[in-house]
Amino acid sequence: MIKIQNLSKKFKDLVVLKDISLEIHKGEVVAIIGPSGSGKSTLLRCINLLETPSGGQIFIKGKSILDKDANPEKLRKNIGMVFQHFNLFPHMTVLRNMTYAPMVVNKLSKEEAEKKAVELLAKVGLSDKTYEYPSKLSGGQKQRVAIARALAMEPEILLFDEPTSALDPEMVKEVLEVIKSLAHTGITMALVTHEMGFAREVADKICFLDDGYLAEVATPEEFFSSPKSERAQQFLDKVL
Amino acid sequence: MDLDFGRVIPYLPLLKNGITMTLKFTFWSTILGFAWGVVLSLIKVSPFKPLAWFGKAYTSFFRGTPLLVQLMLIYFATPQLVGYNISAMEAGVLAFGLNSAAYISESIRGGILSVDKGQREAAMALGVPKLWIMKDIIFPQAIKNILPSLVNESIALLKDSSMVAIIGVGDTLRWAQQLQAKTFRAFEAFIIAAVVYYVLVMALTSIGNELERRARVSD
C-alpha cells in the first residue's frame, strides 16, 4: 500500500530523516516510535505531503506521489490524518466539521454527508454532540470527532500523529479505544505514538526511529522483548 | 452667553438630507474599503513577490499621506488626468474606500496570520483545495478575530466622511457650515452636527457589539 524508498528530509541544514525505506501493507497497523526529535512526525507528514521530501521516493498503491504530475489534493482525499492538537474547525459545529470535506471534496450531497456523519458519530459515541461547537467538547471528545471527521472521507489510509499526547490522562483511553476499534478493519494505519502498551497491543509492526534513521523494524513481540539495536534497548529501558 | 437654538429650527428638515448623505458615504466607502481590503490582504500574503510588493507599496502610500490630500488629488486631478468629470460623491467614496482598504487589509492580513497553522493543515489533509481552505476555513476565523478593528475602521470612516464637506458634498457638516453662514450662529450649528455624529457613532458601535456577540456563538 505504502512503499517508502531511501526517503530523506532536510529543513535547511538540519537533516531530519535519513535514508528511510519502509513498506506498509494493506490493512496493516504500523506504530512509529522513538525518542522526541527522531523524525517520527516528519516521516508521517511526508506520506500525505504535508512535508515535501528532500530525496527518495514514496509510492502509494504503486504510484509515486512525488511525480510532477501527481496531485497532492487528490492523494490526500485517500489519506486521513489525525493530529496531536485535533485541529477541528472551531467555527463549525461537530456535524459541519464532518460534512464539510465530503461535500466540498467528494461532492456528496448534504443529505448523504450528514447521514454518513451521524453514523460515524454514533460509532465514536458522540451522537449527543452533533450540533455542538468544538469549544464545548473535552479533549478526548475533540479527538474522537477528529477521527470521525477523517473517516468521513472514507480513506484507505489513516495517519495518527501522536493522537493522545495532548490529552489529559483520563481521556487517553477513550481515544485509544476508538483507534483500536478501527485497527484490522481493512484500513491501513500508521501511528506515531508514545503509548508503548498500546503500540504493543495493536500494531502489526513497530518502526523504531532514532536520530532520523529507521533503526529497527520488528513485530511488537520481537521489539519489546528483545530489541536488536542498542539504541532501541536504551529507549525501552527509559520508557518502560 | 448668547445662545438661540430657535433660529436653527427652520433649517432642521434640511439636516435630514445631510445625515442621509453622511450615511450613504459611510456605507459605500465601507463596502469599497472592505472589498478592496480583502483583495489587498490576499495580495499581501501571496507567495508571488511582485504582488506582495505592490500590496506593501500601496499600503505605505495610503497610510503615509493625509486622507484630505488623497481626497483632493482624486477630486481635482481626475478630470485633468483622465478627462472624467468625477462627482464629489464619487471622489469621496473612492478616496475613503481606497484609503480605508489600506488599513483594513493590514487588519485582515494580521487576522489571517493569527489563525493556527493546524487549521490549514487539517483542511489540506482532508484534500480541500487551497482556495476553499482560504474561503471557508482561514478567512471566517480571521474575520472573527479582527471584527473589533473592522468596526473601528467603519467608525473612523463615518467621522472622516465629514471631510467631503470641503469639496462641497451636502453632508451633515456641510449643513452646519451653511447654517452658520446664513444665521451667524456657529455654536448652535456645529454642536448639532457634533451630536449627530456622536449618535451615529454610538449606533454603529452597538451594531458592532451585536455582530461580535453573534460571532462568539462558537466560543
Interface residues (C-beta under 8 A of the other chain):
Chain A: N48 L50 P72 E73 K74 L75 R76 K77 I79 G80 M81 F83 H85 N87 L88 F89 P90 H91 M92 Y100 A101 V104 V105 Y133 P134 S135 A146 R149 A150 M153
Chain B: D116 G118 Q119 E121 A122 A123 M124 A125 L126 G127 V128 P129 W132 D136 I137 P140 Q141 K144 V217 S218 D219
